[in-house]
Amino acid sequence: MNATLKLGLAASLMALPSMGMAQEAAEAAPDINPYIFTTLLFLIGGFLVFWMAAGFAMLEAGLVRSKNVTMQLTKNIALFSIAAIMYWLIGFNLMYPGDGWWIAGVMGPWFSITALEPVGLEAAAASLDYASVGSDFFFQLMFCATTASIVSGTLAERIKLWPFLIFVVVLTGVLYPIEASWQWGGGWLSEAGFADFAGSTLVHAAGGFAALAGALILGPRIGKYSREGRVIPMPGSNLALATLGTFILWLGWFGFNGGSQLAMGTVGDVTDVSRIFANTNMAAAAGAVTALILTQVMYKKPDLTMVLNGALAGLVSITAEPLAPTLFGALWIGAIGGVIVVVAVPMLDRMKIDDVVGAIPVHLIAGVWGTLAVPFYNADASFATQILGIAAIGGFVFVASAVVWLVLKATMGIRVGEEEEINGLDMSELGMEAYPEFSKG
């Protein structure tokens, strides 16, 4: 054996212990990939759902009359900002109580401000959870803000700004976190077997129930219904903006439903996210096409506003279970959402419930339908438990919202005066117009 070979063999033998130590260290090191990819899912999903705030703003700005556009834009940016603060201050820890809060036993402390991980966190020095606290908080905040956005459109064109924003404080800081904790915080509905994957009832129907309570107490717009019971059309100011808003909401919904997989660290998880995207898109398309065909049949002409809301109702309908159905399943679930819009909008008008943008049919009624449809594809869900969850969440949010609206009405008033409403809330409440170059004079 020559000297070179001897040296190489000796070096190899000396390296064996270090190679073993490196292998042991690698085996002992935590697998950080699930943490990284799930955190990334929350962040991407979160900023997609944030973009839905722009969608709601554009949709509402397009569906209200031009004299109320600035008011709707102000409400939408303000409600999101208030939700961000209230969810940090109270909501997040109230919704995910851990050992600190239990709504049945009224335990505390629940008033604990959300804290993030330290700067420069190292995997070796941390016990890694499924994702970072920052990404989880950011993602869940977007759902909270969405619930408030639903209320804004229904009550448009006649509600005062500051009472509305005070209601948003209560809704985002207390009401939504409590009912969402029953399911997503490991509460009693979760233990009972209730299933709502991304929030058809927990977010959308809840927002719809809050809006319904407000609409009943606030009353319809001046001139909306004649003494003979006829519905007086009040066309929106800009259907291009409303269409843009719908497409933005459609885009954001991929984050809304896809992020609700809550994991992207395995092949199975990331494949499921792609399945959720496909089903979400199919349901929206089916809702839009169904509304298009139905309005042609019923009114002899297609109605763009119904088509827009049909797409949104399809999205709401699939949100309770976007993973389990086949593409055909997503199609018929979304199609029924489109039917709901076309039927429910005139039904509400016959009941003289004035919903300016159609949020109650889209979010409340289609949300209930989507939650009831879950057992068709999810064997772990039952119709009885789904009905229980809808009744509990709907009853709580409706009654609690009604109490808040009534208190606001009694203390500071929630509706603008007749003259202010006729002239428009942009000038009476804000002193500025969205389209000043088109104003008279």
C-alpha positions in Angstrom: 0.0 0.0 0.0 1.6 3.3 -1.1 1.8 6.4 1.2 -0.9 8.4 -0.6 -3.4 5.5 -0.2 -2.5 5.2 3.5 -3.0 8.9 4.1 -6.4 8.8 2.3 -7.5 5.8 4.3 -6.4 7.4 7.6 -8.3 10.6 6.7 -11.4 8.5 5.9 -11.2 6.7 9.2 -10.8 10.0 11.1 -13.8 11.5 9.2 -16.1 8.7 10.2 -16.8 10.0 13.8 -17.4 13.5 12.5 -19.7 12.2 9.7 -21.7 10.3 12.4 -21.9 13.4 14.5 -23.1 15.4 11.5 -25.8 12.8 10.7 -26.9 12.8 14.3 -27.1 16.6 14.3 -29.1 16.6 11.1 -31.5 14.0 12.6 -31.8 16.1 15.8 -32.5 19.4 13.9 -36.1 20.3 13.5 -37.8 20.0 10.1 -38.3 23.7 9.4 -40.0 23.2 5.9 -43.6 22.8 7.2 -43.1 26.0 9.3 -41.7 28.0 6.4 -44.3 26.9 3.8 -47.3 27.2 6.1 -46.2 30.7 7.2 -45.8 31.5 3.5 -49.3 30.2 2.8 -50.8 32.4 5.6 -48.9 35.5 4.3 -49.9 35.0 0.7 -53.5 34.1 1.6 -53.6 37.0 4.0 -52.6 39.6 1.4 -55.0 38.1 -1.1 -57.9 38.4 1.4 -56.7 42.0 2.2 -57.2 42.8 -1.5 -60.8 41.8 -1.0 -61.2 45.0 1.1 -60.5 46.9 -2.2 -63.1 44.6 -3.9 -65.8 45.5 -1.3 -64.9 49.2 -1.7 -65.2 49.2 -5.5 -68.3 47.0 -5.5 -70.1 49.3 -3.0 -68.9 52.5 -4.7 -70.3 51.2 -8.0 -73.7 50.1 -6.6 -74.5 53.3 -4.6 -75.6 56.5 -6.2 -72.9 59.1 -7.0 -73.9 61.3 -4.1 -72.9 58.6 -1.6 -69.7 57.2 -3.2 -67.2 59.1 -0.9 -69.1 57.9 2.1 -68.8 54.2 1.1 -65.1 54.6 0.4 -64.5 56.3 3.7 -66.4 53.5 5.6 -64.4 50.8 3.9 -61.0 52.1 4.6 -62.0 53.1 8.2 -63.7 49.7 9.0 -60.6 47.8 7.9 -58.3 50.0 9.9 -60.5 49.7 13.0 -60.7 45.9 12.6 -56.9 45.7 12.5 -56.6 47.5 15.8 -59.5 45.8 17.6 -58.4 42.3 16.5 -54.9 43.0 17.8 -56.2 44.6 21.0 -58.9 42.0 21.9 -60.1 39.9 19.1 -57.3 37.5 18.3 -56.8 36.3 21.9 -60.6 36.2 22.5 -61.0 34.0 19.4 -58.0 31.7 20.2 -58.2 31.5 24.0 -56.0 28.6 24.8 -56.1 28.2 28.6 -57.1 31.8 29.2 -60.7 32.2 28.1 -63.8 30.1 28.0 -67.0 31.8 27.1 -69.2 29.4 29.0 -67.2 29.8 32.2 -66.3 33.4 31.8 -62.7 32.8 32.6 -59.9 35.3 32.0 -57.6 36.9 31.3 -58.8 37.5 27.7 -57.7 41.2 27.4 -54.1 40.3 26.4 -52.6 42.2 23.5 -51.2 40.0 20.7 -47.4 39.7 20.7 -45.2 38.5 17.9 -42.0 36.4 17.9 -38.7 38.2 18.6 -36.7 39.7 15.8 -34.2 37.2 14.2 -35.8 34.0 15.6 -33.6 31.0 15.1 -35.0 27.5 14.6 -32.5 26.0 17.0 -33.5 28.3 19.8 -37.3 28.1 19.3 -39.9 25.4 19.6 -41.5 26.0 16.2 -45.3 25.9 16.0 -47.1 25.1 12.7 -46.5 28.7 11.5 -45.4 32.1 12.9 -47.7 34.0 15.1 -47.4 37.1 12.9 -48.6 35.2 9.8 -51.5 33.5 11.7 -52.6 36.8 13.2 -52.3 38.6 9.9 -54.3 35.9 8.1 -57.1 35.6 10.7 -57.4 39.4 10.9 -58.5 39.5 7.2 -61.5 37.3 8.0 -62.5 39.6 10.8 -62.4 42.6 8.6 -64.4 40.9 5.9 -67.2 40.3 8.3 -67.5 44.1 8.9 -67.3 44.8 5.1 -70.4 42.8 4.6 -72.4 45.1 6.8 -71.3 48.3 5.1 -73.0 47.7 1.8 -76.4 46.7 3.1 -76.7 49.9 5.2 -75.4 52.3 2.6 -76.9 55.7 1.7 -78.7 56.4 5.0 -76.5 55.5 8.0 -74.3 58.0 9.9 -70.6 57.4 9.8 -69.6 57.4 13.4 -72.4 55.1 14.8 -71.5 52.7 12.0 -67.8 52.8 13.0 -68.7 52.3 16.7 -70.7 49.2 15.6 -67.6 48.0 13.8 -65.5 48.3 17.0 -67.9 46.0 18.8 -68.3 43.6 15.9 -64.6 43.1 15.2 -63.4 43.3 18.7 -66.0 41.2 20.5 -68.9 39.7 18.5 -67.0 38.0 15.6 -64.2 36.7 17.8 -66.7 35.1 20.2 -68.7 33.2 17.6 -65.6 32.3 15.6 -64.0 30.9 18.8 -66.9 28.4 19.1 -65.5 26.7 16.0 -62.0 27.8 15.1 -60.9 28.4 18.7 -61.7 24.8 19.6 -65.0 25.7 21.3 -68.2 23.9 21.8 -69.3 23.9 18.1 -66.0 22.3 17.0 -66.5 19.6 19.7 -70.0 19.0 18.5 -68.8 18.3 15.0 -69.8 21.5 13.2 -68.0 21.9 9.9 -67.3 25.2 8.2 -64.0 25.1 6.4 -63.4 28.8 5.6 -66.4 30.6 7.0 -69.7 30.4 5.0 -71.5 30.9 8.3 -68.7 32.0 10.7 -67.8 35.0 8.4 -70.3 35.5 5.7 -73.6 34.6 7.3 -72.4 36.2 10.5 -71.8 39.5 8.6 -75.2 39.0 6.9 -77.0 38.6 10.2 -75.4 41.8 11.6 -76.4 43.6 8.4 -80.0 42.2 8.6 -80.4 43.5 12.2 -79.1 46.9 11.1 -81.4 47.1 8.0 -84.5 46.2 10.1 -83.7 48.9 12.7 -82.5 51.5 10.2 -85.3 51.2 7.8 -85.3 51.6 4.0 -84.0 54.5 2.0 -86.4 57.4 1.3 -88.3 56.7 -1.8 -87.3 53.1 -2.2 -90.8 51.7 -1.7 -93.9 53.5 -2.8 -97.1 53.6 -0.7 -98.6 51.1 -3.1 -95.7 48.7 -2.4 -93.9 49.2 -5.6 -90.1 49.0 -5.7 -88.5 52.2 -7.0 -85.2 51.3 -8.8 -82.2 53.3 -7.5 -79.4 52.4 -10.0 -75.8 52.4 -8.9 -73.4 55.1 -10.1 -70.7 53.0 -11.8 -71.2 49.4 -13.0 -67.6 49.3 -14.2 -66.4 49.8 -10.7 -68.9 47.2 -9.4 -67.6 44.7 -12.0 -64.0 45.5 -11.0 -64.8 45.0 -7.4 -66.4 41.6 -8.1 -63.3 40.4 -10.0 -61.1 41.6 -7.1 -63.2 39.7 -4.6 -63.1 36.6 -6.9 -59.3 36.9 -6.9 -59.1 37.4 -3.1 -61.2 34.4 -2.5 -58.4 32.1 -3.6 -56.5 33.3 -0.5 -59.7 33.1 1.6 -60.4 29.5 0.9 -56.9 28.2 -0.1 -55.3 29.7 3.0 -57.9 28.0 5.1 -56.1 24.7 4.4 -53.9 26.0 7.2 -50.9 23.9 6.1 -48.6 23.7 3.1 -45.7 21.6 4.4 -46.5 18.3 2.7 -47.3 17.1 -0.8 -50.8 16.3 0.3 -51.4 19.8 1.7 -50.2 21.7 -1.3 -52.2 19.4 -3.6 -55.3 20.1 -1.5 -54.7 23.9 -1.8 -54.7 23.5 -5.6 -57.9 21.5 -5.4 -59.5 24.2 -3.3 -58.5 26.9 -5.9 -60.1 24.9 -8.7 -63.4 24.3 -6.8 -63.6 27.9 -5.6 -63.2 29.1 -9.2 -65.8 26.6 -10.5 -68.4 27.6 -7.9 -68.0 31.3 -8.8 -68.3 30.7 -12.5 -71.4 28.5 -12.0 -73.1 31.2 -9.8 -72.5 33.9 -12.5 -73.7 31.8 -15.4 -76.8 30.7 -13.5 -77.7 34.2 -12.6 -77.1 35.3 -16.2 -79.5 32.6 -17.6 -82.1 33.1 -14.9 -82.4 36.8 -15.4 -82.7 36.4 -19.1 -85.5 33.9 -18.6 -87.3 35.9 -15.9 -86.8 39.4 -17.1 -86.1 38.9 -20.8 -82.8 40.7 -20.4 -79.7 39.7 -18.4 -79.0 41.8 -15.3 -75.4 42.6 -14.7 -75.8 43.3 -11.0 -77.4 39.9 -10.5 -74.6 38.2 -12.5 -72.0 39.9 -10.3 -73.8 38.9 -7.1 -74.4 35.4 -8.6 -70.6 35.0 -8.8 -70.2 36.2 -5.2 -73.0 33.9 -4.0 -71.3 31.0 -5.7 -68.0 31.8 -3.9 -69.8 32.1 -0.5 -71.6 28.8 -1.1 -68.4 26.8 -1.7 -66.6 28.4 1.2 -67.9 26.0 3.9 -66.4 23.0 2.1 -64.1 23.9 -0.9 -61.9 20.8 -0.5 -64.1 17.7 -0.6 -66.4 18.2 -3.6 -65.6 17.2 -7.1 -65.5 20.0 -9.7 -69.1 19.0 -10.7 -70.0 19.2 -7.0 -68.5 22.7 -6.8 -70.5 23.6 -10.0 -73.9 22.7 -8.7 -73.3 24.1 -5.2 -72.2 27.4 -6.8 -75.1 27.3 -9.2 -77.6 27.1 -6.4 -75.9 30.2 -5.0 -76.7 32.0 -8.2 -80.4 30.9 -8.0 -80.5 32.2 -4.4 -79.5 35.7 -5.5 -82.0 36.0 -8.3 -84.8 34.8 -6.0 -83.9 36.4 -2.7 -83.2 40.0 -4.0 -86.8 40.6 -5.0 -88.1 38.6 -2.0 -86.3 41.1 0.3 -87.9 44.0 -1.6 -91.3 42.5 -1.1 -90.6 42.4 2.6 -89.4 46.1 2.4 -85.9 45.2 3.6 -83.6 47.6 1.8 -80.3 46.0 1.1 -78.4 48.3 -1.2 -75.8 45.9 -2.6 -77.5 42.6 -2.1 -75.2 41.5 0.7 -78.0 39.6 2.7 -78.8 37.2 -0.2 -75.1 36.8 -1.1 -73.6 36.4 2.3 -76.3 35.4 4.7 -78.6 33.2 2.6 -75.9 31.7 0.3 -73.7 31.3 3.4 -76.4 29.2 5.1 -76.9 27.2 1.9 -73.2 26.5 1.6 -73.0 25.3 5.3 -76.0 23.0 4.8 -74.3 21.5 1.6 -71.3 20.3 3.5 -72.6 16.8 4.4 -73.1 16.0 0.8 -69.3 15.6 0.4 -68.0 15.6 3.9 -68.8 12.3 5.7 -67.8 13.7 9.1 -70.5 16.4 9.0 -74.2 15.9 9.7 -77.2 18.1 8.7 -78.3 18.3 12.4 -75.0 19.7 13.5 -74.8 22.1 10.6 -78.3 23.4 11.5 -77.2 23.7 15.1 -74.2 25.8 14.2 -76.1 28.1 11.8 -78.8 28.6 14.5 -76.3 29.3 17.3 -74.1 31.7 15.3 -77.0 33.4 13.5 -79.0 33.8 16.7 -76.1 35.2 18.7 -74.9 37.6 16.0 -78.4 38.8 15.1 -79.5 39.4 18.7 -76.2 41.0 19.9 -76.1 43.2 16.8 -79.7 44.3 17.3 -78.9 45.3 20.9 -75.9 47.3 19.7 -77.9 49.0 16.9 -80.7 49.9 19.3 -78.4 51.3 21.9 -76.7 53.5 19.2 -80.1 54.6 17.9 -81.3 55.6 21.4 -78.1 57.4 22.4 -76.7 59.1 19.3 -79.0 58.2 16.4 -77.9 56.0 13.5 -79.7 57.6 10.6 -79.1 60.9 8.9 -81.9 63.4 8.5 -84.3 63.5 5.6 -82.7 66.5 3.9 -79.2 65.0 4.3 -80.2 61.7 2.9 -81.8 63.4 -0.2 -78.8 65.6 -0.8 -76.4 62.7 -0.3 -74.1 61.6 2.5 -71.0 62.8 0.8 -71.8 66.4 1.4 -73.8 66.1 4.6 -71.4 63.8 6.5 -68.1 64.5 4.8 -68.3 67.7 2.9 -66.7 66.3 -0.2 -67.9 64.6 -3.4 -66.5 61.7 -5.3 -67.3 63.3 -8.7 -67.2 67.1 -8.0 -66.9 68.0 -11.7 -70.3 66.5 -12.3 -72.1 68.4 -9.5 -74.6 71.1 -10.4 -73.9 74.8 -10.1 
